[in-house]
Amino acid sequence: MKIVVFGPHGRTGALHDGNVVDLSGAYAKYLTERTNEASPLEMAGVVVPSDLARFIEGGRRAVDAAQQAQDYLFGQVQDNFGPRGEALVHPASDVRLHAPRPNNARIACAGGNFADHAAAMAVKMRGRPYEGDAYQEIRNAGFWGFWKLGREVVGPDGELVYPERCNRLDYEGEIAIVLGKRGVDLKASQLKEHVWGVTMLADWSIRSPREGAGGPLNFAFPKNFDTSCSMGPCIAVGEADPANIDIETFVNGERRQRFNTRDMVFSFAEYLEYLSRDFTLYPGDIISGGTAAGTAADSSDLLADGSSAPERFLKPGDIVEMRSPPIGALRTRVVAKHR
């Protein structure tokens, strides 16, 4: 099931043959027509909540009930209207899809987690051809990453506002897992029971200018500004193995990245164990697995002053599209900041 957040009220839905299904409304219809439930709308709001965070917290019961309602809606009914006469099925082209990020969900992003990207970045930083085993270097150095802190996440066909403090803005296509259970001090072997679904995440990154000598990320400022993260178009639930998902990134139609999560140096399972040490993870929290080679930073020539040539970096007017077969396409337009 491909779960989305749609419409002016941010309701939880599912993609089905080019349409968006209102899942809570569909379950209310099922209860009204097939059971003796006295309060179908209220019960639907409990079992299949319209709020994504509560829907995820509902666990297997919520997903199974939503699937039952969807099967009923497309297999046994005479119409697609809810108990109050409301439409339950909308053409996807007619509704706005939002980022499928539950309220208050935290986003942890893996850093330097693909050997080809790390090796190419090392060449830029060291100024000489890379020698060695990048995969093993990353394993030996250990985990690193950062949190995306913005309250708002850009959804499908949304706008990335070019930051004023930036002159080299980069794209990083990533696959992320959405957690479905609360847990602390977890083991890598518990990944399957804690993953609720998978989605795509765009990590928009300021590569230049750097934020001074206050540390490698300095409050993660290069990774955090308004619109610095995009997600979507859906969360694929029960349809994909997080350890084997293809993803591509296109800039103005030119393919820049193509990789698979099986090439991650540290797996999602290892990040789950690492991040949950003395730190409780909650339903809806997100772990993104990092990006591979093909970013503007790792693929641009260096100029005489040591900076990266600007041509491959993002500019207002650019269109970035990330594609993954089990998830869909996530398009973002870069726009200038309006004061």
Helices and strands as residue ranges (DSSP letters): E 2-6, E 11-16, E 19-22, H 23-34, H 40-47, H 52-57, H 59-75, E 89-91, G 92-94, E 97-98, E 107-110, H 115-126, H 134-141, E 145-148, E 158-161, E 168-170, E 173-179, G 188-190, H 191-194, E 195-203, E 205-208, G 221-223, E 229-236, E 246-251, E 254-260, G 261-263, H 268-275, E 286-288, H 296-299, E 319-324, E 328-335
